[in-house]
Amino acid sequence: MIGTIIGAIIGGLIIGALARLVLPGKQNISVLMTIVLGVLGSLIASWLVYQLGYNNSNGGFKIIPFLVGIVVAAILIVIYGNVAGKRNTSA
């Protein structure tokens, strides 16, 4: 159980960091929020990819869910940046 949680945090950090790298400009979010959005992006992408019929019958590294996770995390980072940015400018 604890290994799964640690794995999700490490995976979220990697996916969130890669998502921030592919986005242009500077994202003004914390490392913790990067991890949270990376984990959410990974979970949403995995669910979506498997709902669309992806099957990793050969085993090994699941590259399709990983790449889709980066895209979904990037989208979540953009959404979060827009929502947090609007909240900060109105204060």
GIPETA-V402315 format. One record per backbone hydrogen bond with DSSP energy under -0.5 kcal/mol. CO is the residue of the C=O (numbers start at 1). NH is the residue of the N-H. If there is no record, write none. Layout:
co->(CO CO)
nh->(NH NH)
This chain:
co->(1 2 3 4 5 6 7 8 9 10 11 12 13 14 15 16 17 18 19 26 27 30 31 32 33 34 35 36 37 38 39 40 41 42 43 44 45 46 47 48 49 50 55 56 61 62 63 64 65 66 67 68 69 70 71 72 73 74 75 76 77 78 79 80 81 82 83 84 85 86 88)
nh->(5 6 7 8 9 10 11 12 13 14 15 16 17 18 19 20 21 22 23 28 29 34 35 36 37 38 39 40 41 42 43 44 45 46 47 48 49 50 51 52 54 53 57 59 63 66 67 68 69 70 71 72 73 74 75 76 77 78 79 80 81 82 83 84 85 86 87 88 89 90 91)
